[in-house]
Amino acid sequence: MTAPFFARLRERIDRVDSVVSVGLDPDPARLPEHLREHDLPRWAFNRRIIDATHEHAACYKPNAAFYEDPDGWRALRETVAYAHGKDVPVLLDAKRGDIGNTARQYAKLLDDVDAITANPYLGRDSLDPFLSREDKGVFVLCRTSNPGGSDLQDLELASGEPLYERVAALADLWNANGNVGLVVGATAPEELERVRELVPDLPFLVPGVGAQGGDAEAAVEHGLADGTGLVNSSRGIIFAGEGETFDRAAGQAAKRLKARLNQYRSG
Ligand SMILES: O=C(O)c1cc(=O)[nH]c(=O)n1[C@@H]1O[C@H](COP(=O)(O)O)[C@@H](O)[C@H]1O
């Protein structure tokens, strides 16, 4: 049987000395002109991004939103296989969660990738088909990085705790297989610190550094559990440059982010 996701992630982090998650969100409107004639422009783009960044990547995080059309699915399949060929785990950012029989279909997404993001608002049974995949990682949305992240997630429950804290506590309970992580945005550093206090053992995926201007130091300080966790940047890496040399700029951006995050890592 394949080793558990977080063990494999830890190995990868150690091998490349990096907690950088490179977000593969190839917005068609932003792809370099010269790739647009390619049969699958998103795949052509991702291949060059992977070539340029894999030495700095603890994982790749394609967001499913950028692939949900027939050519997109092909581009995603090629991208995942290519990342695996470079020995880099792939976290599919799909934010799924639905009633049981539907969730069982969604969970098939995990056949080809190493981990997934999941939406907890339909409750435990909606995540069971993901959680039961012992060798796969499940990152549960806890406190998201967007401005409206506070609208619902900060609401106080009758017990006085905000909803995102209850989600963190529940995710900890759902971690019987040691395969659960949380998504907590770097744009909410106080909440990030609070969630870390509540669940010392869960690794986090921390998006929101780079284009969203989140706090990279807080992301590392609170995002890692025993050295394992991920800090994601998508646009800040993949669209760091333009034109023919876009990939070189992406490689430099990934390397810079790795070095910046490593200043805050304690080993
Ligand atoms: O689940 C996520 O990855 C996610 C959660 C969250 O709270 N905020 C957030 O930005 N993300 C994702 O992380 C990526 C951030 O992209 P950039 O802002 O370009 O770095 C996008 O794919 C988002 O969908």
The ligand as an ORCA input file, in Angstrom:
! r2SCAN-3c Opt
* xyz 0 1
  O      -8.569     26.081     -0.846
  C      -7.773     26.900     -1.294
  O      -6.709     26.563     -1.802
  C      -8.050     28.326     -1.076
  C      -8.675     28.654      0.111
  C      -8.727     29.992      0.525
  O      -9.167     30.316      1.609
  N      -8.205     30.931     -0.297
  C      -7.633     30.642     -1.508
  O      -7.145     31.568     -2.178
  N      -7.600     29.338     -1.925
  C      -7.087     28.991     -3.261
  O      -5.698     29.268     -3.332
  C      -5.351     29.847     -4.593
  C      -4.841     31.253     -4.339
  O      -4.361     31.818     -5.528
  P      -3.464     33.155     -5.534
  O      -4.251     34.202     -4.821
  O      -3.316     33.421     -7.004
  O      -2.175     32.822     -4.839
  C      -6.609     29.790     -5.454
  O      -6.622     28.564     -6.167
  C      -7.724     29.796     -4.423
  O      -8.901     29.160     -4.867
*
